[in-house]
């Protein structure tokens, strides 16, 4: 609703405003990044609206909506909705537009009020960034398979759902929506596994339809990811999404040991950007990257390091402690200690370049854990002292294990080992999308969704 209201305001402003049109356009495009994808259609809509009425030279016959006052009213309507959605950064952009209009008209009373609202909006941004409490959407990949779906057959979409929408909720909603279309919910099968769908194994010719629904996350290349720190940054102007599928060479999904755990990363690109005035965008490109076990381990350690770094920028116990607990008190497979034991204690089994990267990443991770423990000491209450001491002991144990077993010079023995990897990249675009080095490109097949 908020994005639709911005579209409406843009349509009115495009034909009405006398201020710098490029300034207004930039404001609207920042507020709603998908607007640029519909700009041609919006221009035609403006012409249609204005040409359908008789307009005199002084615009006296122009509907009240297509006036500067109408622009201000429509922008204020949009402000109400974006503030309700906690999109305070978008509100800032819209307030800048209003300030420009008021200043151009020398309406300093309204300009002062506008700056007051801008100040309040900035304070809200500071508050929500410190608390990290905004839930700005959930995303799902939905694939359609079945003749009864007609034009949707064999197409994939990314759906943006409100706040925290669970898988069961979107499954139920789509069943109720598409069940009647295909002749009843009994002819609709929901596929929640993320693996590749083999169309030859589906009962499409028997009138059965399939929906493959998979949770996805916004994806940013490593360089861009460092600039997307806040919750708003991670949900604004996004067009790439990722989901991961664990696998082993034996055919099982999960391995007993992290040394046998492979992972396939699937990166999807849509034909627009979220947030958008529509709830779904068509997938137009797909890329697959397969990580070997040690590459998977590197990504796990670097992921924890990044999460700690972000948590320490605006530290609070609610966000910092779960990361420290999962890193320093983990007693399950793929925990940091198990990763160090598998890949650094036995480093001679793996390519030296990845061993060195894992060792360097582990040192950074342990340094941030130390910083995190120090910050947590200033955040805890008296009843959390034992919990804090357990975290500190876990950090000391992990650091001692690393220094004793993982800092030797045995990497020189790696010279005669296999220095190639099994990393494969399947892509339908020109971007590798991988955060790991030297992926090998192989041919892709768009039909294997």
C-alpha positions as CSV (number, residue, x, y, z in Angstrom):
1,X,0.0,0.0,0.0
2,X,2.8,2.4,0.8
3,X,4.5,1.8,-2.5
4,X,1.2,2.2,-4.4
5,X,0.6,5.5,-2.7
6,X,4.1,6.7,-3.8
7,X,3.2,5.7,-7.4
8,X,0.0,7.7,-7.2
9,X,1.9,10.8,-5.8
10,X,4.5,10.4,-8.6
11,X,1.8,10.3,-11.3
12,X,0.3,13.6,-10.0
13,X,3.7,15.3,-9.4
14,X,5.0,14.4,-12.8
15,X,2.4,16.5,-14.5
16,X,1.9,19.2,-11.9
17,X,5.1,20.3,-10.2
18,X,6.9,23.4,-11.4
19,X,10.1,22.6,-9.3
20,X,13.1,20.8,-10.8
21,X,11.6,17.7,-12.3
22,X,14.9,15.7,-12.0
23,X,15.0,16.5,-8.3
24,X,11.4,15.2,-7.8
25,X,12.1,12.1,-9.9
26,X,15.2,11.2,-7.9
27,X,13.2,11.6,-4.7
28,X,10.4,9.2,-5.9
29,X,12.9,6.7,-7.3
30,X,14.8,6.6,-4.0
31,X,11.5,6.2,-2.1
32,X,10.3,3.4,-4.4
33,X,13.1,1.8,-6.4
34,X,10.7,-0.2,-8.6
35,X,9.2,3.0,-10.0
36,X,11.8,3.2,-12.7
37,X,10.6,-0.1,-14.1
38,X,7.2,1.3,-14.7
39,X,8.1,4.9,-15.7
40,X,7.0,4.5,-19.3
41,X,3.6,3.1,-18.3
42,X,3.2,5.9,-15.7
43,X,4.0,8.5,-18.3
44,X,1.3,7.0,-20.6
45,X,-1.1,7.1,-17.6
46,X,-0.4,10.7,-17.0
47,X,-1.2,11.6,-20.6
48,X,-4.3,9.5,-20.5
49,X,-5.6,11.2,-17.4
50,X,-4.8,14.8,-18.5
51,X,-5.9,14.3,-22.2
52,X,-9.3,12.9,-21.1
53,X,-10.4,16.3,-19.8
54,X,-10.5,19.8,-21.3
55,X,-7.7,22.0,-19.9
56,X,-7.7,25.7,-20.2
57,X,-4.5,27.7,-20.4
58,X,-4.5,28.5,-16.7
59,X,-5.3,24.9,-15.7
60,X,-8.7,26.1,-14.2
61,X,-10.4,23.0,-15.5
62,X,-7.7,20.6,-14.2
63,X,-9.0,18.3,-11.4
64,X,-8.1,19.4,-7.9
65,X,-5.9,16.3,-7.6
66,X,-3.6,17.5,-10.5
67,X,-2.5,20.7,-8.7
68,X,0.3,21.5,-6.4
69,X,-2.1,21.1,-3.5
70,X,-3.0,17.7,-4.8
71,X,0.7,16.7,-4.9
72,X,1.1,17.8,-1.3
73,X,-2.0,15.9,-0.2
74,X,-0.9,12.7,-2.0
75,X,2.6,12.9,-0.6
76,X,1.1,13.3,2.9
77,X,-1.1,10.3,2.3
78,X,2.0,8.3,1.3
79,X,3.8,9.6,4.4
80,X,1.1,8.1,6.6
81,X,1.5,4.7,5.1
82,X,5.3,4.6,5.0
83,X,5.5,5.6,8.7
84,X,2.9,2.9,9.5
85,X,5.2,0.4,7.7
86,X,8.2,1.8,9.7
87,X,9.9,2.9,6.5
88,X,11.3,6.0,8.1
89,X,14.1,6.4,5.5
90,X,11.5,6.6,2.8
91,X,9.6,9.2,4.8
92,X,12.7,11.3,4.9
93,X,12.9,11.4,1.1
94,X,9.2,12.4,0.8
95,X,9.7,15.1,3.5
96,X,12.6,16.5,1.4
97,X,10.2,16.8,-1.5
98,X,7.6,18.7,0.6
99,X,10.4,21.0,2.0
100,X,11.4,21.8,-1.5
101,X,7.9,22.7,-2.5
102,X,7.3,24.9,0.6
103,X,10.6,26.7,0.2
104,X,9.9,27.3,-3.5
105,X,6.6,28.9,-2.4
106,X,8.2,30.8,0.5
107,X,5.8,29.0,2.8
108,X,8.1,29.1,5.8
109,X,5.6,28.1,8.4
110,X,4.9,24.8,6.6
111,X,8.7,24.5,5.9
112,X,9.4,24.7,9.7
113,X,6.8,22.0,10.4
114,X,8.3,19.9,7.7
115,X,11.7,20.1,9.2
116,X,10.2,19.2,12.5
117,X,8.8,16.1,11.0
118,X,12.1,15.3,9.4
119,X,13.8,15.6,12.8
120,X,11.3,13.2,14.3
121,X,11.8,10.8,11.5
122,X,15.6,10.8,11.9
123,X,15.2,10.2,15.6
124,X,13.0,7.1,14.9
125,X,15.7,5.8,12.5
126,X,18.3,6.1,15.2
127,X,16.0,4.3,17.6
128,X,15.1,1.4,15.4
129,X,18.7,1.0,14.2
130,X,19.9,0.7,17.8
131,X,17.2,-1.8,18.7
132,X,17.2,-3.7,15.4
133,X,13.6,-4.4,15.9
134,X,12.1,-3.8,12.5
135,X,10.6,-6.8,10.6
136,X,10.3,-5.5,7.0
137,X,9.3,-8.6,5.1
138,X,9.7,-12.3,4.4
139,X,10.5,-13.6,0.9
140,X,9.6,-16.8,-0.8
141,X,10.4,-18.4,-4.2
142,X,7.2,-19.9,-5.7
143,X,7.5,-22.1,-8.8
144,X,4.4,-23.0,-10.8
145,X,4.2,-26.4,-12.6
146,X,1.0,-27.6,-14.3
147,X,-0.9,-27.0,-17.5
148,X,-3.9,-25.6,-15.6
149,X,-1.7,-22.7,-14.4
150,X,-1.7,-21.6,-18.1
151,X,0.7,-18.6,-18.5
152,X,2.2,-19.3,-15.0
153,X,3.3,-22.8,-15.9
154,X,7.1,-23.3,-15.5
155,X,7.6,-19.8,-14.2
156,X,9.1,-18.7,-10.9
157,X,8.3,-15.6,-8.8
158,X,9.7,-14.0,-5.7
159,X,6.8,-13.2,-3.3
160,X,7.3,-10.5,-0.6
161,X,5.1,-11.2,2.4
162,X,4.4,-8.9,5.4
163,X,6.8,-8.9,8.4
164,X,7.4,-12.4,9.6
165,X,5.2,-14.7,7.4
166,X,5.8,-18.4,8.1
167,X,6.0,-21.0,5.4
168,X,2.7,-22.6,6.5
169,X,0.9,-19.3,6.2
170,X,1.9,-18.6,2.6
171,X,1.3,-22.3,1.7
172,X,-2.3,-22.1,3.0
173,X,-2.9,-18.7,1.3
174,X,-1.7,-20.0,-2.1
175,X,-3.7,-23.2,-1.8
176,X,-6.9,-21.2,-1.2
177,X,-6.0,-18.8,-4.1
178,X,-5.1,-21.3,-6.8
179,X,-7.1,-24.4,-5.7
180,X,-10.3,-23.1,-7.4
181,X,-8.4,-22.1,-10.5
182,X,-7.2,-25.7,-11.2
183,X,-10.4,-27.5,-10.1
184,X,-9.9,-28.0,-6.4
185,X,-7.1,-28.2,-3.8
186,X,-7.0,-32.0,-4.2
187,X,-5.3,-31.4,-7.5
188,X,-2.6,-29.1,-6.1
189,X,0.5,-30.5,-4.5
190,X,2.8,-28.3,-2.5
191,X,6.5,-28.9,-2.8
192,X,8.5,-27.3,0.0
193,X,11.9,-28.8,-0.7
194,X,14.4,-26.5,-2.3
195,X,16.0,-29.1,-4.7
196,X,15.7,-29.1,-8.4
197,X,12.3,-30.2,-9.8
198,X,12.4,-32.9,-12.4
199,X,9.3,-32.3,-14.7
200,X,9.4,-35.8,-16.0
201,X,8.6,-37.2,-12.5
202,X,5.5,-34.9,-12.1
203,X,2.0,-36.0,-12.8
204,X,1.3,-32.9,-15.0
205,X,-0.4,-34.9,-17.7
206,X,-2.9,-36.3,-15.2
207,X,-4.1,-32.8,-14.3
208,X,-2.0,-32.4,-11.2
209,X,-0.4,-29.0,-10.5
210,X,2.5,-28.3,-8.3
211,X,3.7,-25.3,-6.3
212,X,7.3,-25.3,-5.1
213,X,7.6,-22.9,-2.2
214,X,11.0,-22.1,-0.7
215,X,12.1,-19.4,1.7
216,X,14.7,-17.1,0.3
217,X,16.8,-14.2,1.6
218,X,17.9,-11.0,-0.1
219,X,21.3,-11.5,-1.6
220,X,24.1,-8.9,-2.0
221,X,27.6,-9.4,-3.5
222,X,30.3,-9.2,-0.8
223,X,31.4,-5.6,-1.6
224,X,27.8,-4.4,-1.5
225,X,27.0,-6.3,1.6
226,X,29.4,-4.2,3.7
227,X,27.3,-1.2,3.0
228,X,24.0,-2.8,3.8
229,X,24.1,-2.7,7.6
230,X,20.6,-1.7,8.8
231,X,17.4,-3.6,8.5
232,X,16.2,-1.0,5.9
233,X,19.3,-1.4,3.8
234,X,18.7,-5.2,3.7
235,X,15.2,-4.8,2.4
236,X,15.3,-1.8,0.1
237,X,16.3,-1.7,-3.6
238,X,16.8,-5.5,-3.8
239,X,16.5,-7.7,-6.9
240,X,18.6,-10.7,-6.0
241,X,17.7,-13.5,-3.7
242,X,19.4,-16.6,-2.4
243,X,18.5,-20.0,-0.9
244,X,20.9,-22.8,0.0
245,X,20.6,-26.6,-0.4
246,X,23.0,-28.9,1.6
247,X,24.0,-32.1,-0.1
248,X,26.7,-34.8,0.0
249,X,28.4,-37.0,-2.6
250,X,26.5,-40.0,-1.3
251,X,23.1,-38.4,-2.1
252,X,22.0,-37.5,1.4
253,X,21.3,-34.0,2.3
254,X,23.1,-33.8,5.6
255,X,26.5,-35.2,6.4
256,X,27.7,-36.6,9.7
257,X,30.9,-34.6,9.5
258,X,31.4,-31.1,8.2
259,X,34.3,-32.4,6.1
260,X,31.7,-34.2,3.9
261,X,29.1,-31.4,3.8
262,X,28.7,-29.7,0.4
263,X,26.3,-26.8,-0.3
264,X,24.6,-25.5,-3.3
265,X,23.8,-21.8,-3.4
266,X,21.0,-20.7,-5.8
267,X,20.9,-17.0,-6.6
268,X,17.7,-15.7,-8.3
269,X,17.3,-12.3,-10.1
270,X,13.9,-10.7,-10.6
271,X,12.6,-8.2,-13.2
272,X,12.4,-5.3,-10.8
273,X,13.3,-4.2,-7.3
274,X,11.6,-4.6,-4.0
275,X,9.8,-2.9,-2.4
276,X,7.3,-2.7,-5.2
277,X,3.6,-1.9,-5.7
278,X,3.1,-5.6,-6.5
279,X,3.6,-8.5,-4.1
280,X,5.6,-10.7,-6.5
281,X,8.2,-10.2,-9.2
282,X,9.1,-12.7,-12.0
283,X,12.5,-14.5,-11.8
284,X,14.4,-13.8,-14.9
285,X,17.9,-15.2,-14.1
286,X,19.3,-18.0,-12.0
287,X,22.8,-18.8,-10.9
288,X,24.1,-21.9,-9.0
289,X,27.3,-22.2,-7.0
290,X,28.5,-25.4,-5.4
291,X,30.8,-25.1,-2.4
292,X,33.2,-27.8,-1.3
293,X,33.2,-28.7,2.4
294,X,36.1,-26.4,3.2
295,X,34.6,-23.5,1.3
296,X,31.3,-24.2,3.1
297,X,33.3,-23.9,6.4
298,X,35.0,-20.7,5.4
299,X,31.6,-19.2,4.6
300,X,30.2,-20.3,7.9
301,X,33.0,-18.7,9.9
302,X,32.9,-15.5,7.8
303,X,29.1,-15.3,8.2
304,X,29.5,-15.5,12.0
305,X,32.2,-12.8,11.8
306,X,30.0,-10.5,9.8
307,X,27.1,-11.0,12.2
308,X,29.2,-10.1,15.1
309,X,30.6,-7.0,13.4
310,X,27.1,-5.8,12.6
311,X,25.9,-6.5,16.2
312,X,28.8,-4.6,17.7
313,X,27.9,-1.4,15.7
314,X,24.7,-0.9,17.7
315,X,25.3,-3.3,20.7
316,X,22.4,-4.5,22.7
317,X,22.0,-7.8,24.7
318,X,19.0,-9.0,22.6
319,X,21.0,-9.2,19.4
320,X,24.6,-9.7,20.6
321,X,24.1,-12.5,23.1
322,X,22.5,-15.1,20.7
323,X,25.4,-14.7,18.3
324,X,27.9,-15.1,21.0
325,X,26.0,-18.1,22.4
326,X,25.8,-19.8,19.0
327,X,29.5,-19.3,18.4
328,X,31.0,-20.0,21.8
329,X,28.7,-22.5,23.4
330,X,27.8,-24.5,20.2
331,X,28.2,-28.3,20.8
332,X,26.8,-29.4,17.5
333,X,28.2,-30.2,14.0
334,X,29.5,-27.3,12.0
335,X,30.1,-25.3,15.2
336,X,33.4,-23.3,15.1
337,X,35.4,-25.8,17.1
338,X,34.3,-28.7,14.9
339,X,35.2,-26.7,11.8
340,X,38.7,-25.9,13.2
341,X,39.2,-29.6,14.1
342,X,38.1,-30.9,10.7
343,X,39.9,-28.5,8.4
344,X,42.8,-26.9,10.3
345,X,44.0,-29.8,12.5
346,X,43.9,-31.9,9.3
347,X,44.9,-29.1,7.0
348,X,47.2,-31.3,4.9
349,X,44.1,-32.9,3.3
350,X,42.9,-29.6,1.8
351,X,44.1,-27.0,-0.8
352,X,46.5,-24.7,0.9
353,X,44.8,-21.5,-0.4
354,X,41.6,-22.4,1.4
355,X,43.4,-23.5,4.5
356,X,45.1,-20.2,4.7
357,X,41.9,-18.3,4.2
358,X,40.1,-20.3,6.9
359,X,42.9,-19.7,9.3
360,X,42.8,-16.0,8.7
361,X,39.0,-15.9,8.9
362,X,39.2,-17.8,12.2
363,X,41.6,-15.3,13.7
364,X,39.3,-12.4,12.8
365,X,36.4,-14.3,14.2
366,X,38.1,-15.0,17.5
367,X,39.2,-11.3,17.8
368,X,35.6,-10.2,17.3
369,X,34.4,-12.7,19.9
370,X,36.8,-11.2,22.4
371,X,35.4,-7.7,21.6
372,X,31.9,-9.1,21.8
373,X,32.6,-10.6,25.3
374,X,34.0,-7.2,26.5
375,X,30.9,-5.4,25.2
376,X,28.6,-8.0,26.7
377,X,30.1,-7.4,30.1
378,X,28.8,-3.9,30.1
379,X,25.3,-5.0,29.0
380,X,24.5,-7.8,31.3
381,X,22.5,-7.7,34.5
382,X,23.4,-9.4,37.8
383,X,21.4,-12.6,37.0
384,X,23.3,-13.0,33.7
385,X,26.7,-13.2,35.3
386,X,27.0,-17.0,35.1
387,X,25.9,-16.9,31.5
388,X,28.5,-14.3,30.7
389,X,31.2,-16.4,32.5
390,X,30.2,-19.4,30.4
391,X,30.6,-17.4,27.2
392,X,34.0,-16.1,28.4
393,X,35.2,-19.7,29.2
394,X,33.9,-20.9,25.8
395,X,36.0,-18.1,24.1
396,X,39.1,-19.1,26.1
397,X,38.7,-22.8,25.3
398,X,38.2,-22.1,21.5
399,X,41.1,-19.7,21.4
400,X,43.4,-22.1,23.2
401,X,42.3,-24.9,20.9
402,X,43.1,-22.7,17.9
403,X,46.5,-21.6,19.1
404,X,47.5,-25.2,20.1
405,X,46.2,-27.1,17.1
406,X,45.6,-24.7,14.2
407,X,48.5,-22.3,14.0
408,X,51.3,-24.7,13.0
409,X,53.4,-24.6,9.9
410,X,52.0,-27.9,8.5
411,X,50.5,-26.1,5.6
412,X,53.8,-26.7,3.8
413,X,52.8,-30.3,3.5
414,X,49.9,-29.3,1.3
415,X,52.2,-28.9,-1.7
416,X,51.7,-32.4,-2.9
417,X,48.0,-32.6,-2.2
418,X,45.2,-31.9,-4.7
419,X,45.0,-28.2,-5.0
420,X,41.9,-28.1,-7.1
421,X,38.4,-27.8,-5.8
422,X,35.0,-29.1,-6.8
423,X,33.4,-25.6,-6.8
424,X,31.1,-25.3,-9.8
425,X,29.1,-22.3,-10.9
426,X,26.0,-22.6,-13.0
427,X,24.8,-19.2,-14.2
428,X,22.3,-17.6,-16.6
429,X,23.8,-14.1,-16.0
430,X,27.2,-12.4,-16.2
431,X,27.7,-12.1,-12.4
432,X,29.4,-14.8,-10.5
433,X,27.7,-14.0,-7.2
434,X,30.3,-16.0,-5.3
435,X,32.2,-14.8,-2.3
436,X,34.7,-17.5,-2.8
437,X,37.6,-17.4,-5.2
438,X,38.0,-18.9,-8.6
439,X,34.6,-20.6,-9.3
440,X,34.6,-22.6,-12.5
441,X,31.8,-21.7,-14.9
442,X,29.9,-24.5,-16.6
443,X,27.0,-24.6,-18.9
444,X,23.5,-23.8,-17.5
445,X,20.0,-25.1,-18.2
446,X,17.3,-22.6,-17.5
447,X,14.6,-25.3,-17.6
448,X,15.9,-27.1,-14.5
449,X,14.1,-24.9,-12.0
